[in-house]
């Protein structure tokens, strides 16, 4: 038996607010590197950093602990700025 899903994303190139049936999260970054941070949800998840190689279909996802969050956010911001240049 199937089920319905709902997802809506609002934002600009660098920040998106993601709304779904199960919760709300924010995404920082664009292109090959971004960081997803859950705000409200059915299950409180940890932040996830994603890095990808454009055009190859390869990507790497890492669930972050709070200890690594500031360093990951800075690294993603630098990668996003390099991507924009």
Secondary structure per residue as TSV (DSSP state, phi and psi in degrees):
chain	resnum	aa	ss	phi	psi
A	1	X	-	360.0	137.1
A	2	X	-	-87.0	177.2
A	3	X	-	-150.5	159.5
A	4	X	-	-92.0	145.2
A	5	X	-	-121.5	152.3
A	6	X	-	-132.9	133.4
A	7	X	E	-152.3	133.9
A	8	X	E	-140.0	135.5
A	9	X	E	-121.3	128.8
A	10	X	E	-124.6	134.0
A	11	X	E	154.3	-166.5
A	12	X	-	-114.0	-158.4
A	13	X	S	-67.8	-36.2
A	14	X	S	-99.7	-28.9
A	15	X	E	-128.0	132.6
A	16	X	E	-129.3	141.2
A	17	X	E	-103.4	120.7
A	18	X	E	-103.9	124.1
A	19	X	E	-114.5	131.3
A	20	X	E	-142.8	176.1
A	21	X	T	-62.7	-30.6
A	22	X	T	-99.2	-5.7
A	23	X	E	165.5	-172.3
A	24	X	E	-128.1	135.7
A	25	X	E	-142.4	166.0
A	26	X	E	-121.4	145.9
A	27	X	E	-122.6	125.9
A	28	X	E	-107.8	135.2
A	29	X	E	109.9	171.5
A	30	X	E	-154.4	157.4
A	31	X	T	68.7	-127.7
A	32	X	T	-77.0	-8.5
A	33	X	E	-142.0	127.9
A	34	X	E	-151.4	160.3
A	35	X	E	-125.7	124.3
A	36	X	E	-105.4	125.8
A	37	X	E	-121.0	115.4
A	38	X	E	-75.1	139.2
A	39	X	E	-106.0	-55.1
A	40	X	E	-134.1	138.5
A	41	X	E	-173.7	169.2
A	42	X	S	-61.4	-45.9
A	43	X	S	-120.3	122.1
A	44	X	-	-69.7	109.4
A	45	X	-	-98.3	167.6
A	46	X	-	-93.5	159.4
A	47	X	-	-61.1	147.9
A	48	X	E	-126.2	125.1
A	49	X	E	-98.6	136.4
A	50	X	E	-126.2	130.6
A	51	X	E	-124.0	135.8
A	52	X	E	-138.0	158.4
A	53	X	E	-103.2	106.8
A	54	X	T	-56.5	137.2
A	55	X	T	83.3	-3.7
A	56	X	T	-107.2	-21.7
A	57	X	T	82.2	3.1
A	58	X	E	-95.0	137.3
A	59	X	E	-148.9	161.6
A	60	X	E	-131.4	128.6
A	61	X	E	-117.8	136.9
A	62	X	E	-133.1	124.9
A	63	X	E	-80.0	126.3
A	64	X	-	-98.1	145.2
A	65	X	-	-91.5	164.7
A	66	X	H	-62.5	-25.6
A	67	X	H	-63.9	-34.8
A	68	X	H	-94.8	-7.0
A	69	X	H	-59.3	-47.9
A	70	X	H	-61.5	-42.2
A	71	X	H	-66.0	-40.1
A	72	X	H	-66.8	-40.0
A	73	X	H	-64.0	-40.1
A	74	X	H	-66.4	-45.0
A	75	X	H	-61.4	-41.6
A	76	X	H	-67.1	-37.2
A	77	X	H	-63.5	-42.1
A	78	X	H	-64.7	-44.3
A	79	X	H	-63.2	-39.3
A	80	X	H	-65.8	-40.0
A	81	X	H	-65.2	-40.1
A	82	X	H	-64.7	-35.9
A	83	X	H	-65.8	-34.6
A	84	X	H	-74.9	-26.6
A	85	X	-	-77.0	360.0
